[in-house]
Amino acid sequence: MKQGIVRRGEIVDHIKEINDGGEKLADSNLQTLCRVCHNRKTALERRKRALNNG
């Protein structure tokens, strides 16, 4: 919805990934995403992390 896309939520996503210091079970760190948006977000976060650690 944030991007103007409305799809059925399929995956509970950590807004700030646990590997990046996000809280695992805090409601404020959870959101529901469709599979496409979740996969896109996760891939982007992994690339950012690899660039910062590489």
Buried (B, 14 or more C-beta within 10 A) or exposed (E): EEEEEEEEBEBEBBEEBEEEEBEEEEEEBBBEBBEEBBEEBBEEBEEEEEEEEE
